[in-house]
Amino acid sequence: MRSLSSKLIIAFLVVSLIGTISGAVLAGLTTSRQFNQFVLDQARSGLLNNLTDYYAANGSWEGVSSVYSFSQPQRPGEMAVPVLVNANGRVIIGSMRYRSGMLLPPRELERSLPLQVEGQVVGWLLFEEGMVRPTAAAAEAAFLQRVNRALFLGALVATAVALLIGIILARNLAHPIRELTGATRALAQGTLTQPVPVRSTDELGELAVAFNQMSADLSHASQLRRQMTADIAHDLRTPLSVILGYTEALSDGKLPGSPDVFTVMHREAQHLSHLVEDLRTLSLADAGELPLMRQPTPPYELLLRVVQAHTPQAQAQSLALRLDASPDLPPIDVDPERMAQVLGNLVRNALRYTPADGVITLAAAQTDAGRLQITVTDTGSGIDPVALPHIFDRFYRGEKSRLQQEGESGLGLAIVKSLVEAHGGKITAVSEPGQGTTFIIDDLRLTTPVNG
C-alpha cells in the first residue's frame, strides 16, 4: 500500500500534467490559428497594394495574374484564389465558383473590397471563405514549430516545478501525520504523556493541539485515578483500623465493652457507610445512571428546608444562617432530595470554615435568560487561589494537614458538581482569602415561562 506521501505526490503530478498539457495544447492551437489569420491579413493587405500599384502603372488589368501570391486550389471545391472584378463587376480572375468573364452578383459585390486609384474605383477584390494560406509558408511553418517546441519545453518545466512543489508539500503534510500516528500508538500502549510538536496554525496544527490536550487530559485523569485510589485506601484504612483494633481488644478481653467503645465503633462504621455511599453516588453520576425524580419544586421552599435543617448547628457555632429569596419565584425542574443534598453539602462546607459571628447566606434569583441562580455565600476564611481550581476534584483538600473533619470524606464538593451537572446546571466558586467564598449554581431550568 502506498504511503500518503506517495499518493499526494502522484496526485500533484497527475494534476500538473493535465493542466500543463491542456494549457500547452490550447496555447498551440490558439497561436497557430491567430498566426495564420495574421499571415492571411498581411497577404490580403499586400495583395491590395500590389493590385492598385499594378493598375496605376499599367492603366488596365491585363497580365494582372503575375502579382497574385495566393496558392491555387489543391482539390475540387476549394476556394483558394481571391476573385478580382473590374469596375463594371465582371470577373477578371475567377475561382471555382465564379469563372472569369462572369458578372459578380450584387450581394457579393457589396462585401468585396474596392480597389481605388487616385480616388476612382477601378475594381473589386472578393475574399471568399475557405481560402488557404499564402504560398510562402516555409518560414512561417518553422516559426510555428519553434513556438510549439517552446510550449512543450515550458510544459515540461512547469511539470517538473509542480512535481517538486508536490514532493515538498506532500512531505510537509505527511510528516505531522506520521508524528501523530506514532504518538497515538504509544498512547495505545499506555504511554499517556505523548506531546507532538505543533508545526503550523492550519487544520493539522489544530489537530496536534487537540491531541496534546487529549494526551494531557488522559495523563491528568490517570494521575487523579491513582491519587483517588490511594485516598480511598487511606480513608477506608483509618476507620477499619479503629474498628479492627477495638474488636480485637474486645475479643481478647483486653478491653471491656462499654457505651463509649461502642459509640466510637459506631461512628467509624457510619463514616465507612458515608464514604461508600458517596463513592456509589459518584460512580452512578459518572455512568449517567444516577436516578433523578424531577418535579416542580419552589426554590424558596427548597432553600427554607436547608436553612431549617442546619440552623441548630449554625446557632451552636454562633453563626447566622440567612435566606434571601422571594417566595414568588417560579418552580424549578429538579429532584428536591438531590438538590437538598447539594445545598446541604455547601452549607456544611460553609459551617466548617466560617468562624464564630460569621454569616452564611442562601440566595436565589431569576436570571435574564429565564433560568434560576442559587448562591451560597459565607464570610469565612476563603480559599487559596492555588487551591480554587481544584476544589471540585475528588478527595482534594486545600490543607494537606486537614484529614477527616467531622466525618469529611473529601468527596462532598465532587458530589455537588456531579449532581448539579446531572440537573443540566453548572457550579462555580468565587473566593478571596479572608473575604469568604460564594458558590454559584447557574442554569437551573424553570417549569413555567419567564413571563408566565
C-alpha positions in Angstrom: 0.0 0.0 0.0 1.4 3.3 -1.0 2.1 5.9 1.7 0.1 9.1 2.0 3.2 11.0 0.8 3.4 8.9 -2.4 -0.3 9.3 -3.1 -0.1 13.1 -2.7 3.0 13.2 -5.0 1.2 11.2 -7.6 -1.9 13.4 -7.3 0.1 16.5 -7.7 1.9 15.0 -10.8 -1.3 14.0 -12.4 -3.0 17.3 -11.8 0.1 19.2 -13.1 0.4 17.0 -16.2 -3.3 17.5 -17.1 -3.0 21.2 -16.5 0.2 21.8 -18.4 -0.7 19.5 -21.3 -4.1 21.1 -21.7 -2.6 24.6 -21.5 0.1 23.8 -24.0 -2.3 22.2 -26.5 -4.7 25.1 -26.2 -1.9 27.7 -26.4 -0.5 25.9 -29.5 -3.9 25.8 -31.3 -4.6 29.4 -30.5 -1.2 30.5 -31.5 -1.4 28.6 -34.8 -4.9 30.0 -35.6 -4.1 33.5 -34.7 -0.8 33.4 -36.6 -2.5 32.0 -39.7 -5.0 34.8 -39.5 -2.3 37.3 -39.1 -0.4 36.0 -42.2 -3.6 35.9 -44.2 -4.4 39.5 -43.2 -0.9 40.6 -44.2 -1.2 38.8 -47.5 -4.6 40.5 -48.2 -3.2 43.9 -47.5 -0.1 43.2 -49.6 -2.3 41.9 -52.5 -4.5 45.0 -52.4 -1.4 47.3 -52.6 0.1 45.2 -55.4 -3.1 45.3 -57.4 -3.6 49.1 -57.1 0.1 49.7 -57.9 -0.2 47.4 -60.9 -3.3 49.2 -62.3 -1.7 52.6 -61.6 1.3 51.6 -63.6 -0.4 49.8 -66.5 -3.7 51.5 -66.7 -5.6 48.2 -67.1 -5.8 44.7 -65.5 -4.1 42.9 -68.4 -1.5 40.5 -67.2 -2.5 41.1 -63.5 -2.2 37.3 -62.6 1.5 37.8 -62.2 1.1 39.8 -58.9 -1.1 37.1 -57.3 0.7 35.4 -54.4 -2.1 33.1 -53.2 -2.0 29.4 -53.9 -4.1 27.7 -56.5 -6.8 25.2 -55.5 -5.4 21.9 -54.2 -8.7 19.8 -54.5 -12.1 20.3 -56.1 -14.4 22.6 -54.2 -11.6 24.5 -52.5 -11.7 28.3 -53.0 -8.1 29.4 -52.8 -7.7 32.5 -55.1 -9.4 35.9 -54.3 -11.8 36.9 -57.0 -10.7 40.0 -59.0 -13.5 42.0 -60.5 -13.2 45.1 -62.8 -15.0 48.3 -62.2 -18.0 47.0 -64.2 -18.4 44.0 -62.0 -17.1 41.4 -64.4 -14.7 38.7 -63.1 -11.1 39.1 -64.3 -9.5 36.4 -62.2 -12.1 33.9 -61.0 -12.4 31.0 -58.7 -14.1 27.6 -58.6 -17.4 29.4 -58.0 -17.0 32.5 -60.1 -15.4 31.9 -63.5 -13.6 34.6 -65.5 -15.9 36.8 -67.6 -18.9 36.3 -65.3 -20.7 39.2 -63.7 -20.4 39.2 -59.9 -23.8 39.1 -58.1 -24.6 42.5 -56.4 -24.7 40.8 -53.0 -21.2 39.6 -53.4 -20.1 42.9 -54.8 -21.3 44.6 -51.6 -18.9 42.6 -49.4 -16.0 43.0 -51.8 -13.0 45.3 -51.1 -12.8 48.3 -53.5 -9.6 48.9 -55.5 -9.0 52.7 -55.8 -6.5 54.6 -57.9 -6.5 58.3 -57.5 -9.8 58.2 -55.7 -11.5 56.2 -58.5 -12.8 52.7 -58.1 -11.0 50.5 -60.7 -12.0 47.1 -59.5 -13.1 44.9 -56.6 -11.5 42.1 -54.7 -13.6 39.3 -53.1 -12.1 37.1 -50.4 -14.2 34.0 -50.2 -14.5 31.7 -47.2 -12.3 28.6 -47.4 -9.2 30.3 -48.7 -6.0 28.7 -47.9 -2.9 30.4 -46.7 -0.5 32.2 -49.0 2.1 30.1 -50.8 5.1 31.3 -48.9 4.7 29.1 -45.8 8.1 27.6 -45.1 9.3 30.3 -42.7 6.0 30.5 -41.0 5.9 26.7 -40.5 9.4 27.0 -39.0 8.2 29.7 -36.7 5.2 27.7 -35.6 7.4 24.7 -35.0 9.7 26.8 -32.7 6.6 28.1 -30.8 5.3 24.6 -30.3 8.7 23.4 -29.2 8.9 26.3 -26.7 5.4 25.4 -25.4 6.5 21.8 -25.0 9.6 22.7 -23.1 7.5 25.1 -20.9 5.1 22.3 -20.2 8.0 20.1 -19.1 9.5 22.8 -16.9 6.1 23.5 -15.3 5.5 19.8 -14.7 8.9 19.5 -13.1 8.3 22.5 -10.9 4.9 21.2 -9.9 6.3 17.8 -9.1 9.0 19.4 -6.9 6.4 21.6 -5.1 4.2 18.5 -4.7 7.0 16.5 -3.1 7.7 19.3 -0.7 4.1 19.8 0.2 3.5 16.0 0.5 6.3 15.6 2.9 5.2 18.7 4.9 1.7 17.2 5.1 2.7 13.6 5.8 5.3 14.3 8.4 2.9 15.7 11.1 0.6 12.8 10.4 3.4 10.3 10.9 4.2 12.0 14.2 0.6 11.8 15.3 0.4 8.2 14.3 3.5 7.3 16.3 2.2 9.2 19.3 -1.2 7.5 19.0 0.4 4.1 19.0 2.5 5.0 22.1 -0.7 6.3 23.7 -2.5 3.0 23.0 0.4 1.1 24.6 0.0 3.1 27.8 2.4 6.0 27.5 -0.2 8.7 28.2 2.1 11.7 28.0 2.8 11.9 24.3 3.0 15.6 23.1 3.6 16.2 19.4 5.2 19.4 18.0 2.7 21.9 16.7 4.3 23.0 13.3 1.5 25.2 11.9 -1.7 27.0 12.6 -3.8 25.2 10.0 -6.1 22.1 10.5 -3.0 19.9 11.1 -1.8 22.3 13.7 -5.3 22.3 15.4 -5.2 18.5 15.3 -1.8 18.5 17.0 -3.1 20.9 19.7 -6.2 18.8 20.3 -4.1 15.6 20.5 -1.7 17.3 23.0 -4.7 18.4 25.1 -6.2 14.9 24.9 -2.8 13.4 26.0 -2.5 15.9 28.9 -6.1 15.2 30.0 -5.6 11.4 29.9 -2.4 11.8 31.9 -4.1 14.0 34.4 -7.1 11.7 34.6 -4.8 8.7 35.2 -2.9 10.7 37.9 -6.2 11.6 39.5 -7.4 8.0 39.4 -4.2 6.8 41.1 -4.5 9.5 43.7 -8.1 8.7 44.2 -7.3 5.0 44.7 -4.7 5.9 47.2 -7.0 8.3 49.0 -9.8 5.7 49.1 -7.5 3.2 50.5 -6.3 5.7 53.1 -9.8 6.8 54.1 -11.0 3.2 54.3 -8.0 2.0 56.2 -8.3 4.6 59.1 -11.8 3.7 60.3 -11.2 0.0 59.6 -8.1 0.1 61.7 -10.0 1.6 64.6 -12.8 -0.9 64.3 -10.4 -3.8 64.0 -8.4 -2.6 67.0 -11.5 -2.3 69.2 -12.9 -5.7 68.1 -9.6 -7.5 68.7 -9.3 -5.9 72.1 -12.8 -6.9 72.9 -12.3 -10.4 71.6 -9.1 -10.9 73.6 -10.7 -9.5 76.7 -8.2 -6.7 76.9 -10.8 -4.1 76.7 -14.2 -4.3 78.5 -17.2 -3.4 76.5 -18.7 0.0 77.3 -21.0 2.6 75.7 -18.0 4.8 74.9 -16.3 2.0 73.0 -19.4 1.1 71.1 -20.0 4.7 70.3 -16.6 5.1 68.7 -17.0 1.9 66.7 -20.5 3.0 65.5 -19.1 6.4 64.5 -16.3 4.8 62.5 -18.8 2.4 60.8 -21.0 5.4 60.0 -18.0 7.1 58.4 -17.4 4.0 56.3 -21.0 3.8 55.2 -21.0 7.5 54.3 -17.8 7.1 52.2 -19.2 4.1 50.4 -22.5 5.9 49.7 -20.6 8.9 48.3 -18.5 6.7 46.1 -21.6 5.0 44.8 -23.3 8.3 44.1 -20.2 9.5 42.1 -20.0 6.3 40.1 -23.7 6.5 39.1 -23.3 10.1 38.1 -20.2 9.3 36.0 -22.1 6.5 34.3 -25.1 8.7 33.7 -27.3 6.3 35.7 -28.0 8.5 38.7 -31.8 8.3 39.3 -33.4 11.8 39.4 -37.0 12.2 40.5 -37.6 15.5 38.8 -40.7 17.5 39.8 -41.7 21.2 40.0 -40.0 22.5 43.2 -40.4 26.0 44.6 -36.9 27.4 45.2 -38.0 29.3 48.3 -39.3 26.1 50.0 -36.1 24.2 49.0 -33.8 26.8 50.5 -36.0 27.2 53.6 -35.8 23.4 54.1 -32.0 23.5 54.0 -31.8 26.6 56.3 -34.1 25.0 58.9 -32.1 21.7 58.8 -28.8 23.5 59.6 -30.0 26.3 61.8 -29.3 24.4 65.1 -25.7 23.7 64.1 -25.2 27.3 63.0 -26.5 28.6 66.3 -24.3 26.2 68.2 -21.3 27.7 66.3 -22.6 31.3 66.8 -23.2 31.7 63.1 -26.1 33.4 61.3 -27.8 31.4 58.6 -29.9 33.6 56.3 -32.3 33.1 53.5 -32.5 35.7 50.7 -35.1 34.6 48.2 -38.6 35.6 47.1 -41.5 33.2 47.9 -42.9 34.1 44.4 -40.0 32.6 42.4 -41.4 30.1 39.8 -40.7 26.4 40.4 -37.6 24.7 39.1 -37.5 21.2 37.4 -35.2 19.3 39.9 -35.1 16.3 42.1 -35.8 18.1 45.5 -33.9 15.4 47.5 -30.8 15.5 45.4 -30.8 19.3 45.2 -31.3 19.5 49.0 -28.2 17.2 49.2 -26.3 19.7 47.0 -27.2 22.7 49.2 -26.7 20.7 52.4 -23.2 19.9 51.3 -22.4 23.5 50.5 -23.9 24.7 53.8 -22.0 22.1 55.8 -18.8 23.2 54.0 -19.5 26.8 54.9 -20.2 25.9 58.5 -16.9 24.1 58.7 -14.8 27.0 57.6 -16.7 30.1 58.9 -15.6 31.4 62.2 -18.0 32.5 65.0 -20.2 35.5 64.4 -20.0 34.9 60.7 -22.8 34.9 58.2 -23.9 32.2 55.7 -26.5 33.3 53.1 -28.6 31.2 50.8 -30.0 33.3 47.9 -32.0 32.6 44.8 -32.9 34.8 41.8 -34.2 34.5 38.3 -31.7 35.4 35.6 -32.3 37.4 32.4 -32.0 34.1 30.5 -35.1 32.8 32.2 -33.2 30.4 34.4 -32.6 30.2 38.2 -29.4 31.0 40.0 -28.7 29.8 43.6 -25.8 31.1 45.6 -24.3 30.0 49.0 -22.1 32.7 50.4 -20.1 32.7 53.6 -17.9 35.1 55.5 -15.2 32.5 56.2 -11.5 32.3 55.7 -11.8 32.0 51.9 -9.9 29.6 49.6 -6.3 29.9 48.5 -6.2 30.9 44.7 -3.9 28.0 44.1 -6.5 25.6 45.5 -9.6 27.2 44.0 -9.4 25.5 40.6 -9.2 22.0 42.3 -11.9 22.2 45.0 -14.3 20.1 43.0 -11.7 17.3 42.5 -12.3 14.1 44.4 -10.5 13.8 47.7 -9.0 17.2 47.3 -8.3 19.1 50.5 -6.9 22.6 50.4 -4.9 22.0 53.5 -2.9 18.7 53.4 -2.7 18.6 57.2 -6.6 18.6 57.4 -7.8 15.0 57.3 -11.3 13.8 58.0 -13.0 16.6 59.9 -16.4 15.8 61.3 -16.8 12.8 59.0 -15.5 14.6 55.9 -14.8 12.2 53.1 -13.2 14.6 50.6 -16.0 13.9 48.1 -18.6 16.5 49.2 -17.9 19.1 46.5 -17.2 16.5 43.9 -20.7 15.1 44.5 -22.1 18.6 44.4 -20.6 19.2 41.0 -21.9 15.8 39.7 -25.4 16.4 41.0 -25.7 19.9 39.6 -24.4 18.8 36.2 -26.9 15.9 36.2 -29.6 18.5 36.5 -28.3 20.4 33.5 -26.7 23.2 35.6 -23.2 24.3 36.4 -21.5 25.3 39.5 -18.6 27.7 40.1 -16.8 29.2 43.1 -15.6 32.7 43.7 -13.4 33.4 46.7 -10.8 35.7 48.2 -8.6 34.7 51.2 -10.1 36.3 54.3 -13.2 37.6 52.4 -15.3 34.4 52.3 -16.5 32.2 49.5 -19.5 32.2 47.2 -20.7 29.0 45.4 -22.9 29.8 42.3 -25.3 27.3 40.8 -26.5 28.5 37.4 -28.8 27.4 34.6 -31.4 25.6 36.7 -34.5 25.2 34.4 -37.8 26.8 35.4 -41.0 24.9 34.9 -43.1 27.9 33.9 -42.4 30.6 31.1 -40.4 33.6 32.0 -43.4 35.9 31.7 -45.9 33.3 33.0 
